[in-house]
Amino acid sequence: MTSGGYDPNQYPQGGQPYGQPYPQGGDQYGQQPQYGQQQPQYGQQPQYGQQPQYGQQQPQYGQQPQYGQQPQYGQEPFGQYPQQPGFNNYGGQPGDLGTRIGARVIDALILYIPYIILYTLVNNSLGLTIGLSVVWTLVQVGYFVGMETSQGTTLGKKILGLKVLAPGGAAKIEPVTSLKRNIFVAANIIPCVGGLVSLVLAIYIMVTISQDPNKQGWHDKFAGGTQVVKA
């Protein structure tokens, strides 16, 4: 206390109590930013009532989403590709039932038109008719086995864009394998009922093809796993 009642500790210059720092400029309402807080980057708007955290970085280009976040549209994890539906383990798309039936009809027309012509010529002889049926059954089996082992397809399948793969996906089919998958054709050799038996077997093949996910009929599985795919 000095003379005249003036106390410098009580009334310092500028009216600020002694020992109290003056407010610093540059911050609204006199508040200082906390330690470690950064100003928003160029073009970035802080959310209402939130301050950017210390050391927080924006996700870099190509950065994977964190746990619990879904990837954006069109992004796939590195090294993973979407699986194409409808393809088998061999990389080929199985031929549908309708196309395979159409190919079999074309092959039947190719085989049966000459047979009908010859049948009308020998119709007066029972022995020749039976002999012709046996020979023509062997011709049918030889046609399918020969075409599949040499070309990988038949004329009907080739016209409709199909081919036959050997077990395991190999392009070359062995004669024994082809014979197994076409052995049902030999049912025509049975006297009187051969045609009916062959028809029943063909229907059963169509049913098993439609029920199998890889479109393999019982004759394909009997041959070890052959498969008809789109060429």
C-alpha positions in Angstrom: 0.0 0.0 0.0 1.5 3.5 -0.9 0.5 6.9 0.0 -2.8 8.2 -1.3 -4.5 4.8 -1.1 -3.2 3.5 -4.5 -2.3 -0.2 -4.5 -0.4 -1.4 -7.7 -1.2 -5.0 -7.0 -4.9 -4.3 -6.9 -5.1 -2.0 -9.9 -2.3 -2.8 -12.4 -2.0 -0.9 -15.6 -4.9 -1.7 -18.0 -7.3 -2.8 -15.3 -6.1 -6.5 -15.3 -5.7 -8.0 -11.8 -2.0 -8.7 -11.0 -0.8 -12.1 -12.0 -3.6 -12.8 -14.5 -2.4 -13.2 -18.2 -3.9 -11.0 -20.8 -6.2 -12.9 -23.3 -4.5 -13.9 -26.5 -5.9 -12.9 -29.9 -6.6 -15.1 -32.8 -9.3 -17.4 -31.3 -13.0 -16.8 -31.1 -14.3 -15.9 -27.6 -10.8 -16.0 -26.2 -10.5 -19.8 -26.3 -7.2 -21.5 -27.2 -7.1 -24.8 -29.3 -6.2 -27.8 -27.3 -2.8 -29.5 -27.6 -2.5 -31.7 -30.7 -5.6 -30.4 -32.4 -5.1 -29.5 -36.1 -6.9 -27.1 -38.3 -9.2 -28.6 -41.0 -7.3 -29.4 -44.2 -8.0 -27.5 -47.4 -11.4 -28.4 -48.7 -12.3 -30.4 -45.5 -15.3 -29.1 -43.4 -15.3 -30.1 -39.8 -18.5 -31.7 -38.6 -20.8 -29.7 -36.3 -19.5 -29.6 -32.8 -16.6 -31.9 -33.6 -12.9 -31.1 -33.7 -10.4 -33.2 -35.7 -8.5 -35.5 -33.5 -4.7 -35.4 -33.0 -2.9 -37.4 -35.7 -6.1 -38.4 -37.5 -5.5 -39.0 -41.2 -7.8 -39.2 -44.1 -7.9 -42.7 -45.8 -5.4 -42.9 -48.6 -6.3 -44.0 -52.1 -6.7 -47.8 -52.4 -6.9 -48.2 -48.6 -9.0 -51.1 -47.4 -12.1 -50.3 -45.3 -11.7 -50.9 -41.6 -13.4 -53.6 -39.7 -17.2 -53.4 -39.9 -17.2 -51.2 -43.0 -18.5 -52.4 -46.3 -16.4 -52.0 -49.5 -17.6 -49.5 -52.0 -19.4 -50.5 -55.2 -17.0 -51.9 -57.8 -14.2 -52.6 -55.3 -12.9 -56.2 -54.9 -10.3 -57.5 -52.5 -6.9 -57.9 -54.2 -6.5 -61.3 -55.8 -10.2 -62.2 -55.6 -12.5 -62.2 -58.6 -16.3 -62.8 -58.7 -17.2 -66.3 -59.7 -19.1 -66.6 -62.8 -22.3 -68.5 -62.3 -23.1 -71.5 -64.5 -19.5 -72.7 -65.0 -18.2 -76.1 -64.0 -14.9 -77.0 -62.5 -13.4 -77.5 -66.0 -14.0 -73.8 -67.0 -16.7 -74.6 -69.5 -20.4 -73.8 -69.4 -22.5 -77.0 -69.5 -24.8 -77.4 -72.4 -28.4 -77.1 -71.5 -30.9 -79.9 -72.0 -32.8 -78.4 -74.9 -29.7 -77.9 -77.0 -28.5 -81.4 -76.3 -31.8 -82.8 -77.3 -31.7 -80.8 -80.5 -28.2 -82.2 -81.2 -29.4 -85.7 -80.7 -32.3 -85.2 -83.1 -29.9 -83.9 -85.8 -27.7 -87.0 -85.3 -30.7 -89.3 -85.4 -31.9 -87.8 -88.7 -28.4 -88.2 -90.1 -28.4 -91.9 -89.1 -32.0 -92.9 -89.7 -32.7 -91.4 -93.1 -30.3 -93.9 -94.8 -31.6 -96.6 -92.5 -35.3 -96.0 -93.5 -34.3 -96.1 -97.2 -32.6 -99.5 -96.8 -35.4 -100.8 -94.5 -38.0 -100.2 -97.2 -35.8 -102.2 -99.7 -35.5 -105.3 -97.6 -38.9 -105.2 -95.9 -40.0 -108.4 -97.7 -37.4 -110.5 -95.9 -37.5 -111.0 -92.2 -33.9 -112.3 -92.0 -32.6 -109.3 -93.9 -34.6 -106.9 -91.7 -33.1 -108.4 -88.5 -29.7 -108.3 -90.0 -30.1 -104.7 -91.1 -31.2 -103.7 -87.5 -28.1 -105.4 -86.0 -25.7 -103.8 -88.5 -27.3 -100.4 -88.2 -27.1 -100.5 -84.4 -23.4 -101.1 -84.8 -23.2 -98.3 -87.2 -24.8 -95.9 -84.8 -22.4 -96.9 -82.0 -19.5 -96.5 -84.3 -20.7 -93.1 -85.4 -20.8 -91.7 -81.9 -17.6 -93.3 -80.8 -15.7 -92.4 -83.9 -16.9 -88.7 -83.9 -16.3 -88.2 -80.2 -12.8 -89.7 -80.2 -11.6 -88.0 -83.4 -13.5 -84.6 -83.3 -14.6 -84.3 -79.7 -18.1 -83.8 -80.9 -20.8 -85.2 -83.3 -22.3 -83.4 -86.3 -25.4 -82.5 -84.4 -23.4 -81.1 -81.4 -21.1 -79.3 -83.7 -24.0 -77.6 -85.5 -25.4 -76.4 -82.2 -22.1 -75.4 -80.6 -21.4 -78.3 -78.2 -18.5 -80.5 -77.5 -17.8 -83.5 -75.2 -15.0 -83.4 -72.6 -13.3 -86.5 -71.2 -13.3 -87.1 -67.4 -11.1 -84.4 -65.8 -11.8 -81.9 -68.5 -9.4 -83.3 -71.1 -10.3 -82.6 -74.8 -9.3 -86.0 -76.1 -11.8 -88.9 -75.3 -10.6 -92.5 -75.2 -12.6 -95.0 -77.3 -13.5 -97.1 -74.2 -14.8 -93.9 -72.5 -16.9 -92.9 -75.5 -18.2 -96.5 -75.8 -19.4 -96.4 -72.2 -21.4 -93.2 -72.6 -23.1 -94.4 -75.8 -23.7 -98.0 -74.9 -27.4 -97.4 -74.4 -27.7 -97.0 -78.2 -26.9 -100.8 -78.4 -30.3 -101.5 -76.9 -31.8 -101.2 -80.4 -30.2 -104.6 -81.2 -32.8 -106.3 -78.9 -35.4 -108.0 -81.1 -38.9 -106.5 -81.0 -38.5 -104.3 -77.9 -35.1 -102.8 -78.7 -36.6 -99.5 -79.8 -38.8 -99.2 -76.7 -35.8 -100.0 -74.4 -33.7 -97.4 -76.1 -36.5 -94.8 -75.7 -36.8 -95.5 -72.0 -33.1 -95.1 -71.5 -33.1 -91.9 -73.5 -35.8 -90.4 -71.3 -33.9 -91.5 -68.2 -30.9 -89.7 -69.5 -32.9 -86.5 -70.0 -34.2 -86.7 -66.5 -30.8 -87.1 -64.9 -29.3 -84.3 -67.0 -32.0 -81.9 -65.9 -31.5 -82.8 -62.2 -27.7 -82.6 -62.2 -26.1 -79.2 -61.5 -23.4 -79.9 -64.0 -25.9 -81.3 -66.6 -24.3 -84.8 -66.5 -26.5 -87.7 -67.4 -26.2 -91.2 -66.0 -24.3 -92.2 -69.2 -21.8 -89.4 -68.5 -21.2 -90.6 -65.0 -21.1 -94.2 -66.2 -18.3 -93.2 -68.5 -16.2 -91.8 -65.6 -17.4 -88.2 -65.7 -17.7 -87.0 -69.3 -19.5 -83.7 -69.8 -21.1 -81.9 -72.7 -20.2 -78.2 -72.7 -20.6 -75.2 -75.0 -17.8 -75.0 -77.5 
